[in-house]
Amino acid sequence: MSDGPSRGIDRRAFMKSALAIGGASALSACLDRTSDEDVPRGTTETDPSSLPERQHAWNDALARDDAGNPEPVQHRLLLLLDYDGDGAPSDADRRTVADALDALERAYAWRHDGLLSTMAYSPAYFDRFETDLPESVDLPAPTALASFEDPALDTPDAILHLASDHAHVLLAVEQALTGETDALNGVSVDATLTDVFSVAQRRTGFKGDGHPADNQDARGVPTSKPVPDDAPLYMGFKSGYTETQASEDRVTIESGPFAGGTTQHASHMRLNLEQWYEQDDREARVGKMFCPYHAEHDVVEGAGDNLGTDAAMSKAKPAAEAAETDGFVGHSQKMFGLREDGRPLILRRDFDSTDGGHAGLHFVCYQRAISEFVATREAMNGDDLAGDSPLGRRDNNGILQYIDVANRGNYLVPPRSLRALPTPRGDA
């Protein structure tokens, strides 16, 4: 049995809660309701080359909606990891990490209903080495990116992003990586990440139609005006339209020892959904998420499944013009001004969460250089649009007033062949 949407609201909420709690008891409870029977086995034992060298190459492994947009993977787990050794990692530790990650891909197919992952490393990790990263890698330490935010700056050595349509797969993988089980989906697991790392923090979440509505028992969610039943995200609208995302080619590092890799930003944002749903009516929410044109002309049906592959953003006027004539600008409208060959610079794989008991968003994105994410965030801030218009730093300025950035972290995602404790120069 699948633990996807077809199994009903109670089941989805249960799986989300089990993943958020974690541990052997949560896995056992999940397995009482499901099994690995429908989870495809990996193929790397017979054909290791079947997996892409780009860890971030997920798109071909995702389901598609009626318009051809990639569907989000429903359940997510982020493990922030601290290396237990002193100084630069040893070759023995490197083999252990490689074996632990390889076991996951023998156990589960590289696809949305199996398991997808990226293993990435922070600037703090590379500070362990005497040599620096090459100029082809833009990986600064994280920092606050707006005058009105004061986030905690994450500095683990590594971060493992795990995604599956089956919550119990992520729980089982976590148990295997921490040495609590020695088999996954019938495949033996002989090495664990916790032989090398300590888990500094775990973050969990979900994305997809109905999941936010099933998880409204969190702070920041209004009881008087609940999240729409069909919404894939807490704020009520679809995201991830093909043409509002960078391609995987565009975010890939092109040269140097980490060619085929990418950079990753991961931030945690708390959402003020009480203000979003109780202060604003649907027309205002559509205008602030997309643009004033979409609100005025009733362009968005439901969560936005009717908007094709580009969210119909070609209808939007330039953000500066909207700020002057309409008195507010939409979030997507601001992003539309920062594009290359008609598409953004970053590839988002964000998801909602109730970590800490509060409705939130884990904003995970990939880009060739962290500077491109910084430029994207500056466009979202819209400081250049305010001027003499009614826009403030946050009011009438997209969705800024409804989010609070709690954490930020920057990482390098090496190509698959270098994902086990890489050196700054990509040495074997």
TORMAR-355606 format. One record per residue: residue in three letters; y, x, z of N, C-alpha, C in turn; residue number from 1. Coordinates in steps of 0.05 Angstrom, whole numbers. Layout:
! residues N
type_n_yy_n_xx_n_zz_ca_yy_ca_xx_ca_zz_c_yy_c_xx_c_zz_seq
ALA_Y_X_Z_Y_X_Z_Y_X_Z_NUM .
...
***
This chain:
! residues 428
type_n_yy_n_xx_n_zz_ca_yy_ca_xx_ca_zz_c_yy_c_xx_c_zz_seq
MET_-24_17_0_0_0_0_25_18_0_1 .
SER_44_9_-15_70_23_-15_88_13_8_2 .
ASP_105_31_18_125_21_37_152_18_24_3 .
GLY_152_11_-1_176_5_-16_185_-24_-12_4 .
PRO_205_-33_-27_218_-59_-23_199_-83_-24_5 .
SER_177_-81_-40_160_-103_-43_145_-111_-18_6 .
ARG_145_-95_2_130_-101_26_146_-116_47_7 .
GLY_171_-121_42_186_-139_60_205_-125_79_8 .
ILE_223_-140_89_245_-130_106_234_-117_132_9 .
ASP_216_-131_146_206_-120_171_193_-93_167_10 .
ARG_178_-90_146_164_-65_141_184_-43_135_11 .
ARG_204_-48_119_224_-28_112_238_-18_137_12 .
ALA_247_-37_153_261_-30_178_244_-13_196_13 .
PHE_218_-20_198_199_-5_215_197_23_205_14 .
MET_193_27_179_190_54_167_214_71_172_15 .
LYS_238_59_168_263_74_173_264_82_202_16 .
SER_258_64_221_259_71_249_239_93_256_17 .
ALA_215_92_245_195_112_250_204_139_241_18 .
LEU_216_140_217_226_166_206_248_177_223_19 .
ALA_266_159_232_288_168_249_278_180_275_20 .
ILE_257_168_286_246_177_312_231_203_308_21 .
GLY_213_204_288_197_227_282_175_231_302_22 .
GLY_158_252_297_137_258_315_110_246_308_23 .
ALA_89_255_322_62_246_316_58_217_321_24 .
SER_70_206_342_67_177_348_79_160_327_25 .
ALA_102_168_316_115_153_294_98_154_269_26 .
LEU_86_177_263_68_179_240_44_162_244_27 .
SER_32_162_267_9_146_273_15_116_269_28 .
ALA_38_108_279_46_80_276_50_73_246_29 .
CYS_61_91_230_64_86_202_37_84_188_30 .
LEU_18_102_195_-8_101_182_-24_77_189_31 .
ASP_-17_63_211_-30_38_218_-22_17_197_32 .
ARG_1_21_184_11_1_165_9_10_136_33 .
THR_2_34_131_1_44_104_-20_67_102_34 .
SER_-22_79_79_-41_102_76_-31_119_53_35 .
ASP_-45_141_48_-39_159_26_-53_150_0_36 .
GLU_-66_127_0_-82_119_-24_-65_118_-49_37 .
ASP_-40_109_-47_-23_106_-71_-4_129_-75_38 .
VAL_-7_151_-59_11_174_-62_-3_194_-80_39 .
PRO_9_201_-103_-4_219_-122_-7_247_-111_40 .
ARG_-30_259_-116_-35_287_-108_-20_306_-126_41 .
GLY_-13_329_-115_0_350_-131_-19_362_-151_42 .
THR_-8_376_-171_-24_388_-192_-22_418_-194_43 .
THR_-9_431_-175_-3_459_-177_-28_477_-175_44 .
GLU_-49_466_-163_-73_483_-162_-85_489_-189_45 .
THR_-82_470_-208_-93_473_-235_-72_483_-254_46 .
ASP_-47_476_-249_-25_484_-267_0_489_-252_47 .
PRO_3_514_-240_26_520_-224_52_518_-240_48 .
SER_51_522_-267_75_522_-283_85_493_-288_49 .
SER_71_473_-277_80_446_-282_105_439_-267_50 .
LEU_112_454_-247_136_449_-232_160_464_-244_51 .
PRO_184_451_-244_207_465_-255_216_488_-238_52 .
GLU_227_509_-251_238_532_-237_263_524_-221_53 .
ARG_277_504_-231_300_493_-217_290_475_-194_54 .
GLN_296_482_-170_288_464_-148_302_437_-149_55 .
HIS_327_437_-160_343_413_-161_337_395_-185_56 .
ALA_316_403_-201_309_387_-225_292_363_-216_57 .
TRP_305_342_-207_292_318_-198_293_296_-219_58 .
ASN_312_296_-237_318_272_-253_294_263_-269_59 .
ASP_278_281_-280_255_273_-296_233_261_-279_60 .
ALA_235_265_-252_215_255_-234_223_229_-220_61 .
LEU_246_218_-228_256_194_-216_250_169_-232_62 .
ALA_248_146_-219_247_120_-233_274_114_-245_63 .
ARG_275_95_-264_300_88_-277_306_58_-275_64 .
ASP_331_51_-273_338_23_-273_340_12_-301_65 .
ASP_347_-13_-305_347_-25_-331_367_-12_-351_66 .
ALA_388_0_-340_408_14_-357_400_43_-363_67 .
GLY_380_53_-350_371_80_-353_382_99_-333_68 .
ASN_396_89_-312_406_107_-290_383_115_-272_69 .
PRO_383_139_-262_362_147_-242_364_130_-217_70 .
GLU_341_120_-208_340_105_-183_338_125_-160_71 .
PRO_351_119_-137_350_137_-114_323_137_-101_72 .
VAL_315_161_-91_291_163_-75_297_149_-48_73 .
GLN_279_133_-38_285_114_-17_288_127_11_74 .
HIS_272_147_18_272_158_45_278_188_43_75 .
ARG_294_198_62_303_226_62_300_239_90_76 .
LEU_296_265_89_295_280_114_307_307_109_77 .
LEU_327_315_125_339_341_124_331_356_149_78 .
LEU_319_380_146_313_397_168_331_422_167_79 .
LEU_348_425_188_365_448_190_349_469_206_80 .
LEU_347_493_196_328_513_206_342_539_214_81 .
ASP_335_550_236_344_576_245_322_596_243_82 .
TYR_327_619_230_307_640_228_303_653_255_83 .
ASP_277_657_263_271_667_290_272_697_292_84 .
GLY_272_711_269_272_740_270_300_752_273_85 .
ASP_301_778_278_326_792_280_331_807_253_86 .
GLY_356_805_244_363_819_220_351_807_196_87 .
ALA_346_824_175_335_814_150_305_805_154_88 .
PRO_297_784_140_269_775_142_249_795_133_89 .
SER_225_793_144_203_811_136_188_799_112_90 .
ASP_173_816_98_156_807_76_135_788_86_91 .
ALA_125_793_110_104_775_121_116_747_126_92 .
ASP_140_746_136_153_719_140_158_706_113_93 .
ARG_165_722_93_170_711_67_145_698_55_94 .
ARG_122_711_59_97_700_49_90_674_64_95 .
THR_95_674_90_90_650_105_106_626_95_96 .
VAL_132_630_90_148_608_80_139_599_52_97 .
ALA_132_618_35_123_611_9_97_595_10_98 .
ASP_78_603_28_53_588_30_58_560_41_99 .
ALA_76_558_60_81_531_72_93_512_51_100 .
LEU_112_522_35_124_504_15_105_499_-8_101 .
ASP_89_519_-15_69_514_-37_49_492_-29_102 .
ALA_42_491_-3_22_472_6_33_443_2_103 .
LEU_59_439_5_70_412_1_66_403_-28_104 .
GLU_68_421_-47_66_413_-75_37_411_-84_105 .
ARG_19_424_-70_-9_418_-75_-17_391_-65_106 .
ALA_-4_383_-43_-11_357_-30_1_333_-44_107 .
TYR_26_336_-54_39_312_-65_52_319_-92_108 .
ALA_50_301_-111_61_304_-137_92_306_-136_109 .
TRP_103_322_-155_132_325_-156_144_301_-170_110 .
ARG_147_280_-155_158_255_-165_168_237_-142_111 .
HIS_183_216_-149_195_200_-128_175_187_-109_112 .
ASP_152_179_-119_132_167_-102_112_187_-91_113 .
GLY_118_213_-95_103_234_-82_122_249_-63_114 .
LEU_132_272_-71_150_287_-55_168_305_-72_115 .
LEU_194_304_-67_214_322_-79_228_337_-57_116 .
SER_237_361_-64_249_378_-43_267_399_-55_117 .
THR_285_409_-38_300_434_-43_301_450_-17_118 .
MET_297_476_-19_300_495_3_325_512_-3_119 .
ALA_344_511_15_370_525_11_378_542_34_120 .
TYR_397_561_30_404_581_50_434_583_52_121 .
SER_443_587_77_472_586_84_485_613_81_122 .
PRO_511_615_81_525_641_83_517_656_108_123 .
ALA_512_642_130_504_656_155_477_670_151_124 .
TYR_459_658_136_433_672_130_438_698_115_125 .
PHE_455_697_94_459_721_78_475_742_93_126 .
ASP_488_735_114_502_755_130_483_773_145_127 .
ARG_457_766_145_437_783_158_432_809_142_128 .
PHE_440_809_117_434_832_100_458_851_98_129 .
GLU_453_876_91_474_895_88_488_892_61_130 .
THR_474_881_41_486_876_15_498_848_13_131 .
ASP_517_845_-5_529_819_-9_517_803_-32_132 .
LEU_522_778_-32_514_761_-55_529_770_-80_133 .
PRO_517_768_-103_531_776_-128_555_757_-134_134 .
GLU_573_767_-151_596_751_-158_589_725_-172_135 .
SER_565_723_-184_556_699_-198_550_676_-178_136 .
VAL_550_682_-152_544_661_-132_570_656_-116_137 .
ASP_580_632_-117_604_624_-102_595_609_-77_138 .
LEU_593_622_-54_582_610_-30_599_617_-5_139 .
PRO_623_605_-2_638_610_22_627_596_46_140 .
ALA_636_604_70_629_588_94_643_561_93_141 .
PRO_631_541_105_643_514_104_669_514_120_142 .
THR_686_495_113_712_491_126_721_462_124_143 .
ALA_740_454_140_752_427_137_766_426_110_144 .
LEU_764_403_97_775_400_70_797_379_67_145 .
ALA_807_370_90_830_352_90_845_355_116_146 .
SER_871_349_116_887_353_140_879_334_162_147 .
PHE_865_312_155_858_291_175_829_293_184_148 .
GLU_815_315_178_787_317_187_784_342_204_149 .
ASP_765_340_222_759_362_241_728_363_244_150 .
PRO_713_370_224_684_369_225_673_393_240_151 .
ALA_649_389_251_633_412_261_623_427_236_152 .
LEU_623_453_237_616_469_214_587_479_218_153 .
ASP_569_470_201_540_476_204_535_505_195_154 .
THR_520_520_211_513_547_204_484_553_210_155 .
PRO_466_535_203_437_543_205_431_564_184_156 .
ASP_408_577_186_401_595_165_392_581_139_157 .
ALA_379_558_142_368_545_119_368_515_123_158 .
ILE_366_500_101_364_471_103_343_462_82_159 .
LEU_324_446_91_303_435_73_309_405_69_160 .
HIS_313_397_45_318_369_37_292_358_26_161 .
LEU_281_338_39_256_325_31_261_296_24_162 .
ALA_248_286_2_253_259_-7_228_247_-18_163 .
SER_223_222_-10_199_207_-20_205_177_-17_164 .
ASP_193_162_-35_194_133_-32_176_123_-9_165 .
HIS_160_140_3_142_134_25_152_148_50_166 .
ALA_161_133_70_170_145_95_148_161_109_167 .
HIS_123_151_107_102_165_122_96_192_109_168 .
VAL_102_196_84_98_223_71_117_243_85_169 .
LEU_142_236_89_161_254_102_152_260_130_170 .
LEU_143_240_145_133_245_172_109_264_172_171 .
ALA_91_260_153_67_277_152_75_306_144_172 .
VAL_93_308_126_102_335_118_115_349_141_173 .
GLU_132_335_156_145_347_179_124_357_200_174 .
GLN_103_341_204_82_348_222_68_373_213_175 .
ALA_63_375_187_49_399_176_67_424_178_176 .
LEU_92_421_172_110_444_173_115_454_201_177 .
THR_111_437_221_115_445_248_88_450_263_178 .
GLY_66_452_247_40_459_259_26_438_274_179 .
GLU_34_412_271_21_391_286_-3_379_271_180 .
THR_-7_386_245_-30_378_230_-37_400_211_181 .
ASP_-62_402_203_-70_423_185_-79_413_157_182 .
ALA_-73_388_151_-80_377_125_-59_356_117_183 .
LEU_-54_355_91_-36_335_79_-49_323_55_184 .
ASN_-52_297_55_-63_283_31_-89_296_21_185 .
GLY_-105_305_40_-131_318_34_-129_347_27_186 .
VAL_-106_359_29_-102_387_22_-97_403_48_187 .
SER_-112_426_50_-109_443_73_-82_456_74_188 .
VAL_-70_458_99_-45_471_103_-50_494_123_189 .
ASP_-46_518_114_-53_542_130_-29_556_142_190 .
ALA_-5_550_131_20_563_141_40_542_148_191 .
THR_57_548_168_77_529_177_105_542_177_192 .
LEU_125_527_173_153_537_174_160_547_202_193 .
THR_149_533_222_156_541_249_142_566_259_194 .
ASP_126_579_241_118_606_246_141_626_242_195 .
VAL_162_616_228_184_633_220_211_622_230_196 .
PHE_214_596_229_239_582_236_236_565_261_197 .
SER_258_559_273_260_537_293_277_515_280_198 .
VAL_268_490_286_283_467_275_308_463_293_199 .
ALA_331_468_282_356_465_297_365_436_298_200 .
GLN_359_421_277_367_393_276_352_379_254_201 .
ARG_346_354_258_335_337_237_354_314_231_202 .
ARG_357_308_206_374_285_198_358_268_179_203 .
THR_361_242_182_344_224_166_362_202_153_204 .
GLY_350_189_134_365_167_121_349_153_100_205 .
PHE_364_136_85_351_117_66_371_110_45_206 .
LYS_361_100_22_379_91_1_362_73_-17_207 .
GLY_375_52_-27_361_33_-45_366_5_-37_208 .
ASP_363_-13_-56_368_-42_-52_354_-52_-27_209 .
GLY_370_-64_-9_360_-76_15_358_-59_39_210 .
HIS_356_-33_36_353_-15_59_377_-17_79_211 .
PRO_402_-16_69_424_-18_88_424_-45_103_212 .
ALA_418_-67_89_417_-93_102_396_-95_123_213 .
ASP_374_-79_120_353_-79_139_359_-62_164_214 .
ASN_381_-47_162_388_-27_183_417_-31_192_215 .
GLN_423_-55_201_450_-62_210_453_-60_241_216 .
ASP_432_-52_254_433_-50_284_444_-23_292_217 .
ALA_468_-17_282_481_9_287_510_5_292_218 .
ARG_522_23_307_551_21_311_566_24_285_219 .
GLY_588_11_283_604_12_258_597_-9_238_220 .
VAL_576_-25_243_569_-47_225_577_-73_237_221 .
PRO_593_-90_223_601_-115_235_578_-135_236_222 .
THR_578_-151_257_558_-173_260_568_-198_246_223 .
SER_594_-202_243_605_-226_232_602_-227_202_224 .
LYS_604_-203_189_602_-202_159_582_-180_152_225 .
PRO_557_-187_151_536_-166_147_538_-153_119_226 .
VAL_524_-131_116_521_-117_91_506_-135_71_227 .
PRO_514_-137_46_500_-154_27_470_-147_25_228 .
ASP_453_-167_22_425_-163_22_415_-144_0_229 .
ASP_429_-144_-23_420_-128_-46_433_-101_-48_230 .
ALA_450_-94_-29_466_-69_-30_448_-45_-27_231 .
PRO_451_-25_-44_435_0_-41_447_20_-21_232 .
LEU_473_15_-14_487_32_5_503_15_24_233 .
TYR_510_25_47_524_9_67_550_-3_57_234 .
MET_564_11_39_590_1_31_588_-21_9_235 .
GLY_563_-28_2_558_-51_-14_555_-48_-44_236 .
PHE_559_-23_-54_559_-19_-83_540_3_-91_237 .
LYS_532_1_-116_514_21_-128_530_47_-133_238 .
SER_516_69_-133_527_95_-141_507_109_-158_239 .
GLY_514_132_-168_495_148_-183_492_140_-212_240 .
TYR_512_127_-224_511_121_-252_509_147_-268_241 .
THR_494_148_-289_489_173_-303_514_188_-310_242 .
GLU_534_174_-321_558_187_-331_579_191_-309_243 .
THR_573_183_-285_590_190_-262_578_212_-246_244 .
GLN_559_226_-258_545_249_-245_546_272_-264_245 .
ALA_547_296_-253_542_320_-270_513_321_-278_246 .
SER_507_333_-300_480_337_-308_467_360_-292_247 .
GLU_441_361_-291_428_383_-277_434_410_-291_248 .
ASP_438_410_-317_446_434_-331_473_443_-322_249 .
ARG_492_424_-319_519_431_-311_522_443_-284_250 .
VAL_504_436_-265_506_447_-238_490_472_-234_251 .
THR_476_481_-255_458_504_-252_473_530_-256_252 .
ILE_468_550_-238_479_577_-241_468_589_-266_253 .
GLU_485_601_-283_477_610_-309_469_639_-311_254 .
SER_479_656_-293_474_685_-295_469_697_-268_255 .
GLY_461_722_-269_456_737_-244_428_731_-233_256 .
PRO_421_743_-210_394_741_-199_386_713_-191_257 .
PHE_406_695_-187_400_668_-179_404_648_-202_258 .
ALA_403_658_-226_404_640_-249_381_620_-248_259 .
GLY_388_595_-252_368_574_-249_370_560_-222_260 .
GLY_386_571_-204_391_558_-179_417_542_-180_261 .
THR_427_534_-157_452_519_-155_463_523_-127_262 .
THR_486_511_-121_496_510_-94_495_481_-84_263 .
GLN_494_479_-58_492_452_-45_512_450_-23_264 .
HIS_525_427_-22_542_419_1_528_396_15_265 .
ALA_527_397_41_516_375_57_535_368_80_266 .
SER_545_344_79_563_335_100_553_308_111_267 .
HIS_559_303_137_552_278_150_578_263_155_268 .
MET_580_238_146_603_222_150_596_197_165_269 .
ARG_613_190_185_610_165_199_626_144_184_270 .
LEU_616_119_182_628_98_166_640_77_185_271 .
ASN_664_68_178_677_46_193_673_21_176_272 .
LEU_650_9_178_644_-15_162_656_-40_174_273 .
GLU_663_-40_200_676_-63_211_703_-67_197_274 .
GLN_718_-46_194_744_-47_180_739_-55_150_275 .
TRP_719_-42_138_713_-46_110_707_-76_103_276 .
TYR_691_-88_120_682_-116_114_700_-137_127_277 .
GLU_711_-131_150_727_-152_164_756_-152_156_278 .
GLN_767_-128_150_796_-127_142_799_-134_113_279 .
ASP_780_-125_95_783_-128_67_764_-149_56_280 .
ASP_774_-165_36_756_-184_22_742_-169_0_281 .
ARG_725_-182_-15_710_-169_-36_728_-157_-57_282 .
GLU_748_-172_-65_766_-162_-86_779_-135_-78_283 .
ALA_787_-133_-53_799_-108_-43_779_-86_-42_284 .
ARG_754_-92_-34_733_-72_-33_727_-62_-61_285 .
VAL_725_-80_-81_720_-71_-108_743_-53_-118_286 .
GLY_767_-60_-112_790_-44_-121_791_-17_-108_287 .
LYS_784_-15_-83_785_11_-69_761_28_-75_288 .
MET_738_16_-82_715_32_-89_716_41_-118_289 .
PHE_724_23_-136_725_29_-165_754_34_-174_290 .
CYS_769_12_-178_797_14_-187_809_-14_-187_291 .
PRO_836_-16_-187_849_-42_-188_841_-59_-211_292 .
TYR_836_-47_-235_828_-63_-258_802_-78_-253_293 .
HIS_783_-65_-241_757_-78_-236_760_-101_-217_294 .
ALA_779_-98_-198_783_-120_-179_798_-144_-192_295 .
GLU_819_-138_-207_835_-159_-219_819_-175_-240_296 .
HIS_801_-161_-255_787_-174_-277_758_-181_-270_297 .
ASP_751_-179_-244_724_-187_-235_702_-173_-251_298 .
VAL_705_-147_-254_686_-132_-271_659_-128_-258_299 .
VAL_659_-126_-231_634_-117_-217_619_-142_-208_300 .
GLU_594_-144_-217_576_-165_-208_558_-154_-186_301 .
GLY_558_-168_-163_541_-159_-141_547_-131_-133_302 .
ALA_526_-115_-132_528_-87_-124_538_-69_-147_303 .
GLY_539_-80_-171_548_-64_-194_526_-56_-213_304 .
ASP_504_-71_-213_482_-65_-232_490_-71_-261_305 .
ASN_511_-86_-265_519_-93_-292_537_-72_-306_306 .
LEU_543_-50_-292_563_-32_-302_553_-9_-320_307 .
GLY_528_-12_-330_517_7_-349_513_34_-337_308 .
THR_520_54_-352_515_82_-343_541_96_-335_309 .
ASP_564_82_-338_590_96_-332_607_80_-313_310 .
ALA_596_60_-299_611_43_-280_635_30_-293_311 .
ALA_636_29_-320_658_16_-335_685_29_-329_312 .
MET_684_55_-321_709_68_-313_728_74_-336_313 .
SER_719_71_-360_737_76_-383_759_55_-384_314 .
LYS_755_33_-369_776_12_-368_798_18_-348_315 .
ALA_794_38_-331_813_44_-310_836_60_-321_316 .
LYS_861_54_-312_884_70_-319_884_96_-303_317 .
PRO_899_116_-310_900_141_-294_908_135_-265_318 .
ALA_897_151_-247_902_145_-218_931_146_-211_319 .
ALA_946_165_-222_975_167_-216_990_142_-224_320 .
GLU_982_131_-247_995_106_-257_988_83_-238_321 .
ALA_963_81_-230_955_60_-211_970_62_-185_322 .
ALA_974_87_-175_988_90_-150_1016_79_-151_323 .
GLU_1029_82_-175_1056_72_-178_1058_42_-183_324 .
THR_1040_32_-200_1042_5_-209_1026_-15_-193_325 .
ASP_1004_-6_-181_986_-24_-166_989_-20_-136_326 .
GLY_1000_2_-128_1003_7_-99_979_17_-85_327 .
PHE_957_21_-100_933_33_-88_916_44_-111_328 .
VAL_898_62_-104_879_74_-124_851_71_-114_329 .
GLY_832_69_-133_804_68_-126_791_95_-123_330 .
HIS_770_96_-108_755_121_-104_745_132_-131_331 .
SER_731_116_-146_721_126_-172_743_133_-191_332 .
GLN_766_119_-189_789_124_-206_799_152_-202_333 .
LYS_801_161_-177_810_188_-171_791_209_-182_334 .
MET_765_203_-180_745_222_-189_745_224_-220_335 .
PHE_753_203_-233_753_202_-263_772_223_-274_336 .
GLY_792_232_-259_811_251_-269_801_280_-268_337 .
LEU_778_285_-255_768_312_-253_741_313_-267_338 .
ARG_741_317_-292_717_317_-309_717_340_-329_339 .
GLU_693_346_-338_689_366_-359_670_354_-379_340 .
ASP_679_352_-404_663_339_-425_655_311_-417_341 .
GLY_674_297_-404_670_269_-397_654_263_-373_342 .
ARG_645_284_-358_628_279_-334_638_296_-311_343 .
PRO_633_288_-286_642_303_-263_629_330_-261_344 .
LEU_638_345_-241_629_373_-236_606_374_-217_345 .
ILE_601_353_-202_580_353_-181_559_332_-186_346 .
LEU_535_337_-176_512_319_-177_506_310_-149_347 .
ARG_511_284_-144_507_273_-117_479_263_-112_348 .
ARG_468_269_-89_442_258_-80_445_249_-51_349 .
ASP_467_233_-46_474_224_-19_456_201_-11_350 .
PHE_456_195_15_441_173_26_452_164_53_351 .
ASP_447_139_59_457_127_85_440_135_108_352 .
SER_450_131_132_436_140_156_446_124_181_353 .
THR_428_123_201_437_113_227_434_136_248_354 .
ASP_435_160_240_434_183_258_456_180_279_355 .
GLY_448_185_304_467_183_326_473_154_333_356 .
GLY_458_135_322_462_107_328_486_95_314_357 .
HIS_498_109_294_522_100_281_517_99_250_358 .
ALA_526_78_237_524_77_208_538_101_196_359 .
GLY_524_115_178_536_139_166_525_145_139_360 .
LEU_535_166_127_527_176_101_523_206_102_361 .
HIS_499_215_93_495_243_88_502_249_59_362 .
PHE_524_263_55_533_269_28_521_295_20_363 .
VAL_500_295_4_487_319_-7_494_320_-36_364 .
CYS_504_343_-45_511_345_-73_506_374_-82_365 .
TYR_503_376_-109_497_402_-121_519_408_-142_366 .
GLN_526_433_-145_546_442_-164_542_472_-169_367 .
ARG_552_481_-192_548_509_-199_562_528_-178_368 .
ALA_585_520_-168_600_536_-149_612_517_-128_369 .
ILE_613_526_-104_624_510_-82_653_503_-88_370 .
SER_668_521_-102_696_515_-109_698_489_-125_371 .
GLU_677_482_-140_678_457_-155_675_433_-137_372 .
PHE_660_436_-116_659_414_-96_686_412_-82_373 .
VAL_698_434_-75_724_434_-61_745_420_-79_374 .
ALA_745_426_-105_764_413_-123_758_383_-125_375 .
THR_733_375_-124_726_347_-125_736_333_-99_376 .
ARG_733_346_-77_742_334_-52_773_332_-52_377 .
GLU_787_352_-63_816_351_-64_825_327_-81_378 .
ALA_810_321_-103_816_298_-119_812_272_-103_379 .
MET_791_272_-87_785_248_-70_807_245_-50_380 .
ASN_818_266_-39_840_264_-19_865_251_-31_381 .
GLY_870_256_-57_892_243_-70_919_250_-60_382 .
ASP_923_274_-48_949_281_-36_970_282_-58_383 .
ASP_963_289_-82_982_291_-104_991_264_-114_384 .
LEU_977_243_-106_983_216_-116_1004_201_-98_385 .
ALA_1006_210_-73_1022_195_-54_1051_194_-62_386 .
GLY_1065_217_-62_1093_218_-71_1109_195_-58_387 .
ASP_1123_180_-75_1139_157_-65_1124_131_-68_388 .
SER_1098_132_-74_1082_107_-78_1074_97_-50_389 .
PRO_1062_73_-49_1053_62_-23_1029_77_-11_390 .
LEU_1018_96_-26_995_111_-15_1003_128_9_391 .
GLY_986_128_29_988_147_51_966_168_48_392 .
ARG_964_184_68_943_204_67_915_191_65_393 .
ARG_913_167_78_887_153_77_890_124_69_394 .
ASP_911_110_76_914_82_70_919_78_40_395 .
ASN_907_56_29_909_49_1_900_72_-18_396 .
ASN_884_90_-7_877_114_-21_847_116_-23_397 .
GLY_835_98_-41_806_98_-44_793_89_-18_398 .
ILE_772_103_-10_757_96_14_761_115_37_399 .
LEU_782_131_36_786_152_56_788_140_85_400 .
GLN_801_117_88_806_107_114_781_96_127_401 .
TYR_759_94_112_734_82_123_713_103_129_402 .
ILE_719_129_126_700_150_131_712_171_150_403 .
ASP_695_183_166_703_205_184_682_227_181_404 .
VAL_690_250_172_672_272_167_665_286_193_405 .
ALA_639_285_200_630_296_225_619_325_222_406 .
ASN_607_331_199_595_357_195_599_366_166_407 .
ARG_601_392_162_601_404_135_584_429_135_408 .
GLY_569_433_113_554_458_110_551_465_80_409 .
ASN_552_491_74_548_501_46_523_518_45_410 .
TYR_509_516_21_483_529_18_479_538_-11_411 .
LEU_462_558_-14_452_567_-40_423_556_-43_412 .
VAL_418_543_-65_391_534_-72_380_553_-93_413 .
PRO_363_572_-85_353_591_-105_334_578_-125_414 .
PRO_328_591_-147_307_581_-164_281_581_-148_415 .
ARG_261_566_-157_236_562_-142_223_589_-136_416 .
SER_223_607_-154_209_633_-150_222_650_-128_417 .
LEU_247_643_-120_261_659_-99_267_642_-74_418 .
ARG_253_619_-71_261_601_-50_252_609_-22_419 .
ALA_234_629_-20_223_637_6_239_662_16_420 .
LEU_258_657_33_274_677_46_284_698_27_421 .
PRO_301_691_8_311_709_-12_329_730_-1_422 .
THR_331_753_-15_351_773_-9_376_766_-25_423 .
PRO_399_778_-18_424_772_-32_423_780_-62_424 .
ARG_405_798_-69_404_807_-97_379_797_-111_425 .
GLY_365_778_-98_341_767_-111_318_786_-115_426 .
ASP_316_806_-98_293_825_-100_267_811_-95_427 .
ALA_246_821_-106_219_810_-100_212_813_-71_428 .
***
